[in-house]
Amino acid sequence: MDPDVLSLQGAARYTAMSDTTIKKLVDAGVLPTRQCAPYAPREIQRSDLESPRLRQIFETLRQSGQVRLGVKLEAQSVFLPIDQPAAKKS
């Protein structure tokens, strides 16, 4: 097994963040993953976790408990806290 390739849980342990936080970063497109086959676990490169952008996000989360990421919703750019789900628009 390649020590530079981590599972979602391994990435959470490596960064001292929760699994949920790592998943939200993946879902927001901030943290790239790779999946070698359908239904296989996602793989995260250790080098991606050490990028300056991700290091800044992790530091902000440690200090304030939230971080704002730009997310496109209905052709508008809005910013959502990483630790709160988006409210559905009616």
C-alpha positions in Angstrom: 0.0 0.0 0.0 1.3 3.4 -1.0 1.9 5.6 2.1 1.2 8.7 0.1 -2.3 7.6 -0.7 -4.9 7.9 2.0 -8.5 6.9 2.5 -11.0 9.5 3.7 -10.5 8.3 7.2 -6.8 8.3 6.8 -6.9 11.9 5.6 -9.0 12.9 8.6 -6.4 11.3 11.0 -3.5 12.8 9.1 -4.9 16.4 9.2 -6.6 16.0 12.7 -9.9 16.9 11.1 -13.2 15.0 11.2 -14.3 12.6 8.4 -17.2 14.9 7.8 -14.9 17.9 7.2 -12.8 16.0 4.8 -15.9 14.8 2.9 -17.3 18.3 2.7 -14.0 19.6 1.3 -14.1 16.7 -1.3 -17.8 17.4 -2.1 -17.1 21.2 -2.5 -14.3 20.3 -5.0 -11.6 21.8 -2.9 -9.9 18.4 -2.1 -9.4 16.2 -5.2 -9.9 12.4 -4.9 -9.4 9.5 -7.1 -11.5 6.3 -7.4 -10.0 3.4 -9.2 -13.3 1.6 -9.8 -17.0 2.3 -9.2 -17.9 1.8 -5.5 -14.2 1.7 -4.5 -13.1 3.9 -1.7 -11.9 7.4 -2.6 -8.2 7.9 -2.5 -6.6 11.2 -1.4 -3.0 12.1 -2.2 -1.0 13.2 0.9 0.5 16.0 -1.2 -3.0 17.5 -1.8 -3.5 17.7 1.9 -0.2 19.6 2.2 -1.0 22.2 -0.4 -0.9 25.8 0.7 -4.6 26.3 0.1 -5.6 23.2 2.2 -3.2 24.1 4.9 -4.8 27.5 5.2 -8.3 26.0 5.3 -7.2 23.6 8.1 -5.7 26.4 10.1 -8.8 28.6 9.7 -10.9 25.7 10.8 -8.8 25.1 13.9 -8.9 28.8 14.8 -12.6 29.6 14.1 -14.4 26.3 13.6 -15.6 27.3 10.2 -14.4 28.4 6.8 -16.2 29.9 3.8 -15.8 28.3 0.4 -17.2 29.6 -2.8 -19.9 27.3 -4.1 -22.0 27.8 -7.3 -25.8 27.5 -6.6 -28.3 28.3 -9.4 -25.8 30.4 -11.4 -25.0 32.6 -8.4 -21.8 32.5 -6.4 -22.5 32.2 -2.7 -20.3 31.4 0.3 -21.3 28.7 2.8 -19.7 27.7 6.0 -18.1 24.3 5.6 -19.6 23.1 8.8 -23.3 23.9 8.0 -25.4 22.4 5.2 -27.0 24.7 2.6 -30.6 25.6 3.0 -32.8 24.4 0.1 -34.4 27.2 -1.9 -38.1 26.9 -2.7 
